[in-house]
Amino acid sequence: MTRPALLIGALALTVTACGNKDSAPPMPSLGPAVKPSTPAGNAPVPDQYTLRSDLIDATALPTGFTAMDDPPPGSSGGAGAKTDPAPCANILASIATQAPGAAAQAAAQFAGNNFASIDIDAASYANGGAAQAFSTVQSLLPGCTKYSGKDADNTKVEFRLGGLNQPQAGDGSTAFQVRTTSDGLTLYTDVSIVLVGNTVVQIALSDSKEPDPQQLSAMTAAQVRKLQGAAGP
């Protein structure tokens, strides 16, 4: 099952027991595309093990999150195999899936309270490919402000995507939010995409309630520092 389908399935059990249903507020508009600047001469991360060690761990996450098993190599995430419009199936897919040709890719997953989750994935590119990958991911967003799909049980799922105000980070960053609704239940996901040298990282914070955007910005800043090799929290 895909990330949204898994969480909605779990969320349904809790909400049914509580007799409570949620609805998402109107979505803010996406901001202008961010033009990245990549420092010259950076080499890509050489392999998936080195890149995995460069991802932040639970000490840099909000309180209450614990590490899960890493997803299988090549796992793409995303909305599902079929969406309308079709390209929107790549929303929340791994960076390496959205922008093929990575020299290395890695991912980490964390679980929190009440079905909250944090998914981090990264892809590193040679020959300036990271800046192009960053732009490729951004280019998908304007055409997917509203789309639909089906989960593993063939239940219709509606997606809405909008802008998210976050501080600029790394060599270029952008952020957005996705509201995933099925049978009146809503999953909230805040996402940041950041370019650091020749690596692009995606951080997705999902919860049954609207996430605190400051938590996402703190994780993004910590991930930038770690990729840059800076010491400190």
Secondary structure as UniProt FT lines:
FT   HELIX           3..18
FT   TURN            40..41
FT   HELIX           48..53
FT   HELIX           58..60
FT   TURN            63..64
FT   STRAND          66..67
FT   TURN            73..74
FT   STRAND          83..84
FT   HELIX           86..90
FT   TURN            91..92
FT   HELIX           95..98
FT   STRAND          104..111
FT   HELIX           113..115
FT   STRAND          117..124
FT   TURN            127..128
FT   HELIX           129..140
FT   HELIX           141..144
FT   STRAND          146..150
FT   TURN            152..153
FT   STRAND          156..163
FT   TURN            170..171
FT   STRAND          173..182
FT   TURN            183..184
FT   STRAND          185..196
FT   TURN            197..198
FT   STRAND          199..207
FT   HELIX           213..228
//
